[in-house]
Amino acid sequence: MLSPFLLMPLLAIVLLNLPMRSITQKLSFLFGVMISLWQILVVIMMAMGRGSVDALAKYFSLGLTCDNLTLVLLLSIGIVTLTTILVGMQTIGSEKQRFSFVNLVLVAMIGMNGTVMLADLFSLYIFIEVTAVASFILIAFHRDTNALEGAFKYIILSATATIMMLLSIAIMLLVVGDTSFAAAGSAVKQSQGNPLVIAAIGLFICGLLIKGGVVPFHGWLPGAYSAAPAAASVLLAGIATKTSGIYALIRLTTSVFANNESVNHILLLAGVISILVGAFAAMGQSDFKRMLAYSSISQVGYIILALGCGTNLAIIGAVFHLFNHSIFKSLLFVNSAAVEKQSGTTDMNKLGGLGTKMPVTNATSLIAFLSTAGVPPLAGFWSKLIIVIALWQNGLHAYASIAVLASVLTLAYLLMMQRKVFFGKLAGGLTNVKEAGLGITVAASILAVITVGVGVAFPWMFNSVLMPISSFLK
């Protein structure tokens, strides 16, 4: 049941671009919603052990693999893609633009799905680049000055990451003769101290850190997230960069570079710096979307920190926080889209008092920021708690303490955002503002329900859902 995750979005793109364009343009959002819902349903069925054997495997030899980590990412991709399309339905103006937007989202979906199902370095690189190309066009979608500047920064740094990854793959091919995860992992274990292997590891990790927007390779991220169309920001911040950078890092650090002490130290340092730089930078922002962009850098730092710890519990925490981040960060960007659509600005100095005008957006934003800050019993609290416990058990007390203190900073800047945007007296010129349209409010409600539901159900989920995730480590 794996090849349809690539073929169904591809089929949708083909059908949408048939000569009957006047009809397919009107159906584009319906196609996008149906594909996203199909993916969510199939992943849930597979997780419950009811997925069927891939009948198309004999026709398409793609070398696809699936484990619990793959299922978590496929589910995240389906959920975030669905909410992206719902937001796009409300925020993108013309029918022609909506048609182009859905096509790009489906291309990104193919890239992300392929990235999480492949077990080969070169194939992984190809699908990461598919996602990157779609992301670049989405950032520049409106073709204004800010959008083109954000897209330019992204493409330059992404191209740098591409060169690093390709060079790494070339070195591994010369040393090992194969680019599969298994062969590369075996070569890394047997070639301790080999400068070529060390160089290959370093280059690939740097490439993924750039793709994931981790400090000090984060320069492109705030501009890209804030300049992209509101709906595209949901996709980019929610899952696109997490799949092409952070997921790949999780997969390689566990399958290829496992138990490499030097890699672990680099990840610990990169993680804690990202947490602090992202948090402090977010506190100084006056633009809603830029604050959320820096917040993303900070939250990704927790995942990188857990990877550097390297224990099974830490990896579970990293995967769980990756899922939670895809939900609560998507929700925050959905709410920023609602505010931008209804008020015409994301400058928090020009906003205020929107809570009474936009009650759904206000309530779901409160849920999202409390989860981001790690307030119980919401989902974000549990994933952060797992990471902190794993760090403490492994003797990394300083890192654990910084992780806890940074959550206080997160609470501070997000509370400031909530106060400036939703609390207090209604700002001038916002008298006629009303709640966002159905597409945005439905998207926000879905994500808020998941955030609350996962948090409340955590005691049951830990043994029945989270612990089995670690099976991919074996």
C-alpha positions as CSV (number, residue, x, y, z in Angstrom):
1,M,0.0,0.0,0.0
2,L,3.1,2.3,-0.4
3,S,3.3,3.2,-4.1
4,P,-0.2,4.8,-4.1
5,F,1.2,7.4,-1.8
6,L,3.2,8.6,-4.8
7,L,0.9,7.6,-7.6
8,M,-2.4,9.1,-6.2
9,P,-1.1,12.7,-6.0
10,L,0.6,12.2,-9.4
11,L,-2.7,10.9,-10.9
12,A,-4.5,13.9,-9.4
13,I,-2.0,16.3,-11.1
14,V,-2.4,14.5,-14.4
15,L,-6.2,14.7,-14.2
16,L,-6.2,18.3,-13.2
17,N,-4.0,19.2,-16.2
18,L,-6.1,17.5,-18.8
19,P,-7.3,19.7,-21.7
20,M,-10.6,20.4,-20.0
21,R,-9.0,23.1,-17.9
22,S,-12.2,25.1,-17.4
23,I,-13.7,22.2,-15.5
24,T,-10.6,20.9,-13.6
25,Q,-9.8,24.4,-12.3
26,K,-13.1,24.4,-10.5
27,L,-12.4,21.0,-9.1
28,S,-8.8,21.6,-8.0
29,F,-9.5,22.1,-4.3
30,L,-11.8,19.1,-4.2
31,F,-9.0,17.0,-5.7
32,G,-6.5,18.2,-3.1
33,V,-8.9,17.6,-0.2
34,M,-9.8,14.1,-1.4
35,I,-6.1,13.1,-1.8
36,S,-5.3,14.4,1.7
37,L,-8.2,12.7,3.3
38,W,-7.4,9.5,1.5
39,Q,-3.8,9.6,2.8
40,I,-5.0,10.2,6.4
41,L,-7.5,7.3,6.2
42,V,-5.0,4.8,4.6
43,V,-2.3,5.6,7.2
44,I,-4.7,5.1,10.1
45,M,-5.8,1.8,8.6
46,M,-2.2,0.7,8.1
47,A,-1.4,1.7,11.7
48,M,-4.3,-0.5,12.8
49,G,-3.0,-3.5,10.8
50,R,-5.7,-3.3,8.2
51,G,-3.6,-2.0,5.3
52,S,-3.6,-4.2,2.2
53,V,-0.5,-5.6,0.4
54,D,0.7,-3.2,-2.2
55,A,-0.8,-4.7,-5.4
56,L,1.2,-2.2,-7.6
57,A,4.6,-3.2,-6.3
58,K,5.1,-5.7,-9.1
59,Y,4.6,-2.9,-11.6
60,F,6.6,-0.2,-9.9
61,S,10.0,-1.3,-8.4
62,L,10.6,1.8,-6.3
63,G,12.2,0.2,-3.3
64,L,9.8,1.7,-0.8
65,T,9.9,0.8,2.9
66,C,7.5,1.5,5.7
67,D,7.9,1.4,9.5
68,N,6.3,3.2,12.4
69,L,8.4,6.3,11.8
70,T,7.2,6.4,8.2
71,L,3.6,6.1,9.3
72,V,3.9,9.1,11.7
73,L,5.3,11.2,8.9
74,L,2.8,10.1,6.3
75,L,0.0,11.0,8.8
76,S,1.5,14.4,9.5
77,I,1.9,15.1,5.8
78,G,-1.8,14.2,5.2
79,I,-3.1,16.4,8.0
80,V,-0.9,19.4,7.2
81,T,-1.7,19.2,3.5
82,L,-5.4,19.0,4.2
83,T,-5.3,22.2,6.4
84,T,-3.0,23.9,3.8
85,I,-5.6,23.4,1.1
86,L,-8.5,24.5,3.3
87,V,-6.6,27.7,4.1
88,G,-5.7,28.2,0.5
89,M,-9.4,27.9,-0.4
90,Q,-10.0,31.1,1.7
91,T,-6.9,33.1,1.1
92,I,-5.9,32.7,-2.5
93,G,-7.9,35.0,-4.8
94,S,-8.4,33.9,-8.4
95,E,-9.5,30.5,-9.6
96,K,-6.3,30.3,-11.8
97,Q,-4.1,30.9,-8.8
98,R,-5.9,28.4,-6.7
99,F,-5.4,25.8,-9.5
100,S,-1.7,26.5,-9.6
101,F,-1.5,26.4,-5.8
102,V,-3.1,22.9,-5.5
103,N,-0.8,21.5,-8.2
104,L,2.3,22.8,-6.3
105,V,1.0,21.4,-3.0
106,L,0.5,18.0,-4.7
107,V,4.0,18.1,-6.1
108,A,5.3,18.9,-2.6
109,M,3.2,16.0,-1.3
110,I,4.8,13.6,-3.7
111,G,8.3,14.8,-2.7
112,M,7.5,14.5,1.0
113,N,5.9,11.1,0.7
114,G,8.8,9.8,-1.3
115,T,11.3,11.2,1.2
116,V,9.8,9.3,4.2
117,M,9.4,6.0,2.3
118,L,12.9,5.5,0.8
119,A,15.9,3.8,2.2
120,D,18.6,5.0,-0.2
121,L,20.7,8.1,0.1
122,F,20.5,9.1,-3.6
123,S,16.7,8.5,-3.9
124,L,16.3,10.4,-0.6
125,Y,18.2,13.3,-2.1
126,I,15.9,13.3,-5.3
127,F,12.7,13.5,-3.4
128,I,14.1,16.1,-1.0
129,E,14.8,18.2,-4.1
130,V,11.3,17.7,-5.5
131,T,10.0,19.1,-2.2
132,A,12.5,22.0,-2.4
133,V,11.5,23.0,-5.9
134,A,7.8,23.0,-5.0
135,S,8.6,25.0,-1.9
136,F,10.7,27.6,-3.8
137,I,7.8,28.3,-6.2
138,L,5.3,28.4,-3.3
139,I,7.4,31.0,-1.5
140,A,7.6,33.2,-4.7
141,F,3.9,32.5,-5.5
142,H,2.7,36.1,-5.4
143,R,5.9,37.4,-7.1
144,D,6.2,40.6,-5.0
145,T,9.5,42.0,-3.7
146,N,9.4,40.2,-0.3
147,A,8.3,36.9,-1.8
148,L,11.1,37.0,-4.4
149,E,13.7,38.0,-1.8
150,G,12.6,35.1,0.5
151,A,12.6,32.6,-2.4
152,F,16.1,33.8,-3.5
153,K,17.5,33.3,-0.1
154,Y,15.9,29.8,0.1
155,I,17.2,28.7,-3.4
156,I,20.7,29.9,-2.7
157,L,21.0,28.1,0.6
158,S,19.1,25.1,-0.7
159,A,21.5,24.8,-3.6
160,T,24.4,24.9,-1.2
161,A,22.8,22.1,0.7
162,T,22.3,20.2,-2.5
163,I,26.0,20.4,-3.4
164,M,26.9,19.2,0.0
165,M,24.5,16.2,-0.1
166,L,25.6,15.2,-3.7
167,L,29.3,15.4,-2.7
168,S,28.6,13.3,0.3
169,I,26.7,10.7,-1.8
170,A,29.6,10.6,-4.3
171,I,32.1,10.0,-1.5
172,M,29.9,7.2,0.0
173,L,29.6,5.6,-3.5
174,L,33.3,5.6,-3.9
175,V,34.0,4.2,-0.5
176,V,31.1,1.7,-0.2
177,G,30.0,1.1,-3.8
178,D,26.3,1.4,-2.7
179,T,24.1,4.2,-1.5
180,S,21.5,2.2,0.5
181,F,21.0,3.1,4.2
182,A,22.1,-0.5,5.2
183,A,25.3,-0.4,3.1
184,A,26.2,3.1,4.2
185,G,25.5,2.3,7.9
186,S,27.7,-0.8,7.7
187,A,30.5,1.2,6.1
188,V,30.3,3.9,8.8
189,K,30.7,1.2,11.5
190,Q,33.6,-0.5,9.8
191,S,35.4,2.6,8.8
192,Q,36.0,4.5,12.1
193,G,38.5,7.2,11.6
194,N,38.4,7.1,7.8
195,P,38.6,10.8,6.7
196,L,36.5,10.2,3.6
197,V,33.7,8.7,5.6
198,I,33.9,11.5,8.2
199,A,33.8,14.1,5.4
200,A,30.7,12.4,3.9
201,I,28.9,12.3,7.2
202,G,29.7,15.9,7.9
203,L,28.6,17.1,4.5
204,F,25.3,15.3,4.5
205,I,24.4,16.4,8.1
206,C,25.3,20.1,7.2
207,G,23.0,19.8,4.1
208,L,20.1,18.5,6.2
209,L,20.6,21.2,8.8
210,I,20.4,23.8,6.1
211,K,17.2,22.2,4.7
212,G,15.7,22.1,8.2
213,G,16.6,25.7,9.0
214,V,18.7,24.8,12.1
215,V,21.1,27.4,13.6
216,P,23.6,28.5,12.2
217,F,22.0,27.6,8.8
218,H,18.7,29.3,9.5
219,G,19.2,32.6,7.6
220,W,16.7,31.7,4.8
221,L,13.8,30.6,7.1
222,P,12.3,33.7,8.6
223,G,12.1,35.5,5.3
224,A,10.7,32.5,3.5
225,Y,8.0,31.8,6.0
226,S,6.9,35.4,6.4
227,A,7.0,36.2,2.6
228,A,5.2,33.1,1.4
229,P,1.4,33.2,0.9
230,A,-0.5,32.5,4.1
231,A,-1.5,29.0,3.0
232,A,2.0,28.1,1.8
233,S,3.4,29.2,5.2
234,V,1.3,26.5,6.8
235,L,2.8,23.8,4.6
236,L,6.4,25.0,4.8
237,A,6.4,25.5,8.6
238,G,4.1,22.6,9.4
239,I,5.8,19.8,7.5
240,A,7.8,20.6,4.3
241,T,11.0,21.7,6.0
242,K,10.6,19.2,8.8
243,T,10.3,16.3,6.2
244,S,13.2,17.3,4.0
245,G,15.6,18.3,6.8
246,I,14.6,17.0,10.2
247,Y,13.0,13.7,9.3
248,A,15.9,12.8,7.1
249,L,18.3,13.7,10.0
250,I,16.3,11.4,12.3
251,R,16.4,8.6,9.8
252,L,20.2,8.9,9.1
253,T,21.3,9.4,12.7
254,T,19.5,6.2,13.6
255,S,20.1,4.1,10.5
256,V,23.4,5.3,9.1
257,F,25.3,7.3,11.7
258,A,24.0,5.5,14.8
259,N,26.0,5.9,18.0
260,N,28.6,8.2,16.5
261,E,29.9,10.2,19.4
262,S,31.1,13.1,17.3
263,V,27.8,13.4,15.5
264,N,25.9,13.3,18.8
265,H,28.0,16.2,20.3
266,I,27.4,18.3,17.1
267,L,23.7,17.7,17.3
268,L,23.5,18.5,21.0
269,L,25.3,21.8,20.4
270,A,23.2,22.7,17.3
271,G,20.0,21.8,19.2
272,V,20.6,23.9,22.3
273,I,21.9,26.9,20.2
274,S,18.8,26.7,18.0
275,I,16.5,26.6,21.0
276,L,18.0,29.7,22.5
277,V,18.6,31.7,19.3
278,G,15.1,31.0,18.0
279,A,13.5,31.9,21.4
280,F,15.4,35.2,21.9
281,A,15.0,36.2,18.3
282,A,11.2,35.6,18.5
283,M,10.9,37.9,21.5
284,G,12.2,40.8,19.4
285,Q,9.7,40.4,16.5
286,S,6.7,42.6,15.8
287,D,5.5,40.7,12.8
288,F,3.2,37.7,13.6
289,K,4.6,35.4,11.0
290,R,8.3,36.2,11.6
291,M,7.8,35.5,15.3
292,L,6.3,32.1,14.4
293,A,9.2,31.5,12.1
294,Y,11.8,32.0,14.8
295,S,9.6,30.0,17.1
296,S,9.9,27.1,14.6
297,I,13.7,27.3,14.8
298,S,13.5,27.1,18.6
299,Q,11.1,24.1,18.6
300,V,13.1,22.2,16.0
301,G,16.1,22.6,18.4
302,Y,14.3,20.3,20.8
303,I,14.2,17.6,18.2
304,I,17.8,18.0,17.3
305,L,18.7,18.0,21.0
306,A,16.9,14.7,21.5
307,L,18.7,13.2,18.5
308,G,22.0,14.2,20.0
309,C,21.1,12.4,23.2
310,G,20.6,9.3,21.1
311,T,18.8,7.0,23.5
312,N,15.6,5.1,22.5
313,L,13.5,7.3,24.8
314,A,15.1,10.5,23.3
315,I,14.4,9.3,19.8
316,I,10.8,8.6,20.7
317,G,10.6,12.1,22.2
318,A,12.1,13.5,19.0
319,V,9.6,11.8,16.7
320,F,6.7,12.7,19.0
321,H,7.7,16.3,19.1
322,L,8.1,16.3,15.3
323,F,4.5,15.3,15.0
324,N,3.3,17.7,17.7
325,H,5.3,20.5,16.1
326,S,3.7,19.8,12.7
327,I,0.3,20.2,14.4
328,F,0.7,23.2,16.7
329,K,2.9,25.2,14.4
330,S,0.5,24.6,11.5
331,L,-2.3,25.8,13.8
332,L,-0.4,29.0,14.7
333,F,0.2,29.7,11.0
334,V,-3.4,29.0,10.2
335,N,-4.4,31.6,12.8
336,S,-1.9,34.1,11.4
337,A,-3.6,33.5,8.0
338,A,-6.9,34.2,9.6
339,V,-5.6,37.4,11.1
340,E,-3.9,38.5,7.9
341,K,-7.0,37.8,5.8
342,Q,-9.4,39.6,8.1
343,S,-7.3,42.6,9.2
344,G,-5.0,43.0,6.2
345,T,-1.8,43.0,8.3
346,T,0.5,40.7,10.4
347,D,2.1,43.7,12.2
348,M,1.2,43.1,15.8
349,N,1.7,46.8,16.7
350,K,-1.3,47.5,14.5
351,L,-3.5,44.8,16.0
352,G,-5.3,44.2,19.3
353,G,-8.6,43.2,20.8
354,L,-9.4,40.6,18.0
355,G,-10.4,38.0,20.6
356,T,-14.0,39.4,20.7
357,K,-14.2,39.6,16.9
358,M,-12.5,36.3,16.1
359,P,-13.4,33.9,19.0
360,V,-12.5,30.7,17.2
361,T,-9.2,32.0,16.1
362,N,-8.5,33.4,19.6
363,A,-9.4,30.1,21.3
364,T,-7.4,27.8,18.9
365,S,-4.4,30.2,19.0
366,L,-4.4,29.9,22.8
367,I,-4.4,26.1,22.6
368,A,-1.6,26.2,20.1
369,F,0.7,28.5,22.0
370,L,0.1,26.7,25.3
371,S,1.1,23.4,23.5
372,T,4.1,25.1,22.0
373,A,5.3,26.3,25.4
374,G,4.8,22.9,26.9
375,V,1.9,23.5,29.2
376,P,0.1,20.4,30.5
377,P,-2.0,18.5,29.5
378,L,-1.6,19.5,25.9
379,A,0.4,17.4,23.4
380,G,3.5,19.6,23.4
381,F,4.0,19.2,27.1
382,W,4.4,15.4,26.9
383,S,6.9,15.4,24.0
384,K,9.1,18.0,25.7
385,L,8.8,16.1,29.0
386,I,10.0,12.9,27.3
387,I,13.0,14.8,25.8
388,V,13.9,16.4,29.1
389,I,13.7,13.1,31.0
390,A,15.8,11.3,28.3
391,L,18.5,14.1,28.6
392,W,18.5,13.9,32.4
393,Q,18.7,10.1,32.5
394,N,21.7,10.2,30.1
395,G,23.6,12.6,32.4
396,L,23.0,15.7,30.2
397,H,21.8,17.8,33.0
398,A,22.8,21.2,31.6
399,Y,21.0,20.5,28.3
400,A,17.9,19.3,30.1
401,S,17.9,22.5,32.3
402,I,18.3,24.8,29.3
403,A,15.4,22.9,27.5
404,V,13.1,23.6,30.5
405,L,14.1,27.2,30.9
406,A,13.7,27.9,27.2
407,S,10.0,26.7,27.5
408,V,9.6,29.7,29.9
409,L,10.9,32.0,27.2
410,T,8.5,30.4,24.7
411,L,5.6,31.0,27.0
412,A,6.7,34.6,27.4
413,Y,6.9,35.6,23.7
414,L,3.8,33.7,22.7
415,L,1.9,35.3,25.6
416,M,3.1,38.6,24.3
417,M,1.8,37.7,20.8
418,Q,-1.6,36.6,22.2
419,R,-1.9,39.9,24.2
420,K,-0.9,42.1,21.3
421,V,-3.2,40.4,18.7
422,F,-6.2,39.1,20.6
423,F,-6.4,40.7,24.1
424,G,-7.0,44.3,25.2
425,K,-8.8,47.1,23.5
426,L,-9.8,46.8,19.8
427,A,-7.2,48.6,17.7
428,G,-8.3,51.4,15.4
429,G,-9.6,50.4,12.0
430,L,-10.6,46.9,13.0
431,T,-14.2,47.6,13.9
432,N,-15.6,45.7,11.0
433,V,-13.3,42.6,11.4
434,K,-15.2,39.3,11.8
435,E,-14.3,35.7,12.2
436,A,-12.4,34.0,9.3
437,G,-14.2,32.0,6.7
438,L,-15.3,28.3,7.0
439,G,-12.2,26.9,5.4
440,I,-9.8,28.5,7.9
441,T,-11.9,27.9,11.0
442,V,-12.4,24.2,10.1
443,A,-8.7,23.8,9.6
444,A,-7.9,25.5,12.9
445,S,-10.6,23.4,14.7
446,I,-9.2,20.2,13.3
447,L,-5.6,21.0,14.5
448,A,-6.8,22.2,17.9
449,V,-8.8,19.0,18.5
450,I,-5.7,16.9,17.6
451,T,-3.6,19.0,20.0
452,V,-6.0,18.6,22.9
453,G,-6.9,15.0,22.0
454,V,-3.3,13.7,21.8
455,G,-2.4,15.5,25.1
456,V,-5.4,14.1,27.0
457,A,-4.9,10.6,25.5
458,F,-1.1,10.5,26.2
459,P,-1.2,8.0,29.1
460,W,-2.9,5.5,26.8
461,M,-0.8,6.4,23.8
462,F,2.6,6.0,25.5
463,N,2.5,2.2,25.6
464,S,0.2,1.5,22.7
465,V,1.4,4.1,20.2
466,L,4.7,5.8,21.2
467,M,6.7,2.9,22.5
468,P,6.2,0.9,19.2
469,I,7.6,3.9,17.3
470,S,11.1,2.8,18.6
471,S,10.8,-0.4,16.5
472,F,12.5,1.3,13.6
473,L,15.7,1.6,15.8
474,K,16.1,-2.2,15.8
